[in-house]
């Protein structure tokens, strides 16, 4: 009976692995097959997670870019995001919560630029407890808004400073 139990456990684990292989965000063994299906070329320095994200983004980029898709793109990179619509005509802002970690926006910016229609563009904004940073796509220098609490307990907001 113990031998049958081990065989059944092996069969169950193999079944669970194959179920994970059918999903793009958990595939490992069949990732090269999925890349062939979606016509995605992996880079040699990409990790398995980078390759999985590239496959997911290829699938998500089909159809209309919605705020839910933008939030999902940001979640793939570990960001908590909120989309602010109509910041300017044909422009929206992706507000990212900064919890003290560094934020690398180049990959997310590239994905959004390829997914959005030609008449639409985006900005990034980050929030933490004491300051905010905005970055417009195509602009190399971010605009930094600095705000501070003074010792007397009053709130003041600094002006815009370019780095």
C-alpha positions in Angstrom: 0.0 0.0 0.0 2.9 2.4 0.7 4.2 1.8 -2.8 0.8 2.6 -4.3 0.7 5.7 -2.1 4.1 6.9 -3.3 3.0 6.3 -6.9 -0.2 8.2 -6.5 1.7 11.1 -4.8 4.1 11.2 -7.7 1.3 11.2 -10.2 -0.6 13.9 -8.3 2.6 16.1 -8.2 3.2 15.6 -11.9 -0.5 16.5 -12.6 -0.1 19.7 -10.5 3.1 20.6 -12.4 1.4 20.2 -15.7 -1.5 22.4 -14.5 1.1 25.0 -13.6 2.7 24.7 -17.0 -0.6 25.6 -18.7 -0.6 29.1 -17.1 1.8 31.6 -18.5 2.7 33.1 -15.1 3.8 29.7 -13.6 5.2 27.9 -16.6 8.8 26.7 -16.4 9.2 23.5 -18.4 7.1 24.6 -21.4 8.2 28.2 -21.4 10.1 27.9 -24.7 7.0 26.3 -26.3 4.8 29.3 -25.1 7.4 31.7 -26.5 7.2 30.0 -29.9 3.4 30.2 -29.8 3.4 34.0 -28.9 6.4 34.8 -31.1 8.5 36.1 -28.2 12.3 36.1 -28.4 13.9 35.7 -24.9 17.1 37.6 -24.1 20.0 35.5 -22.7 20.1 37.5 -19.5 16.4 37.2 -18.8 15.3 35.2 -15.7 12.4 32.8 -15.9 10.2 35.4 -14.2 11.2 38.0 -16.9 10.3 35.5 -19.6 6.9 34.8 -17.9 6.1 38.5 -17.6 7.0 39.0 -21.3 4.6 36.3 -22.3 1.8 37.7 -20.0 2.4 41.1 -21.4 2.2 39.8 -25.0 -1.2 38.3 -24.2 -2.5 41.3 -22.3 -1.4 43.8 -25.0 -4.0 42.4 -27.3 -7.2 44.4 -27.3 -8.0 47.7 -25.5 -5.6 49.1 -22.8 -7.8 49.6 -19.7 -6.9 50.9 -16.3 -7.2 47.3 -15.0 -4.6 46.2 -17.5 -2.3 49.0 -16.5 -2.6 48.0 -12.8 -1.9 44.4 -13.7 1.2 45.4 -15.7 2.4 47.3 -12.6 1.6 44.4 -10.3 3.8 42.1 -12.4 6.8 44.2 -11.3 5.7 44.4 -7.6 4.2 47.9 -7.7 1.0 49.0 -6.1 -0.6 51.3 -8.7 -3.6 53.5 -9.2 -4.6 55.0 -12.6 -5.6 58.6 -12.7 -7.5 59.3 -15.9 -7.4 62.4 -18.1 -4.5 64.2 -16.4 -4.1 66.1 -19.7 -6.0 65.5 -23.0 -5.1 61.9 -24.1 -2.8 61.4 -21.1 -3.2 59.4 -17.9 -1.1 59.0 -14.8 0.1 55.8 -13.2 0.4 56.6 -9.5 2.8 54.1 -7.8 3.1 53.8 -4.0 6.7 53.9 -2.9 7.4 51.9 0.2 11.1 52.8 0.5 12.3 50.5 -2.3 13.8 51.8 -5.4 11.6 51.9 -8.5 12.8 50.9 -11.9 10.3 52.2 -14.4 12.0 51.5 -17.7 10.5 48.1 -18.3 7.0 49.2 -17.3 7.3 52.3 -19.4 8.3 50.2 -22.4 5.3 47.9 -22.0 2.8 50.7 -21.6 4.3 52.6 -24.6 3.9 49.5 -26.8 0.4 48.7 -25.5 -1.3 52.1 -25.7 -2.8 53.5 -28.9 -0.9 56.1 -30.8 -3.0 59.1 -29.5 -2.6 58.1 -25.8 0.4 58.6 -23.5 1.1 58.3 -19.8 3.0 59.8 -16.9 4.3 58.2 -13.7 3.9 59.5 -10.2 5.3 58.0 -7.0 4.1 58.7 -3.5 5.7 58.2 -0.1 5.3 59.9 3.2 7.2 63.0 2.5 7.6 63.6 -1.2 6.4 62.8 -4.7 8.1 62.3 -8.0 6.5 62.6 -11.4 8.1 61.3 -14.6 6.6 61.9 -18.0 7.4 59.4 -20.7 10.0 60.6 -23.1 11.4 63.1 -20.6 14.8 62.1 -19.1 14.7 64.3 -16.0 11.9 63.8 -13.5 10.1 66.7 -11.8 10.4 66.5 -8.0 7.8 68.0 -5.7 9.2 68.3 -2.2 7.0 68.9 0.9 8.1 69.1 4.5 6.8 69.4 8.0 8.3 72.2 10.0 9.2 71.9 13.6 6.2 74.0 14.6 3.9 71.5 13.1 2.7 73.5 10.2 2.6 72.1 6.7 4.3 73.8 3.7 4.7 72.7 0.2 7.9 73.5 -1.8 7.9 74.5 -5.4 8.9 72.4 -8.4 12.5 71.6 -8.7 14.1 70.0 -11.8 17.0 67.6 -11.2 
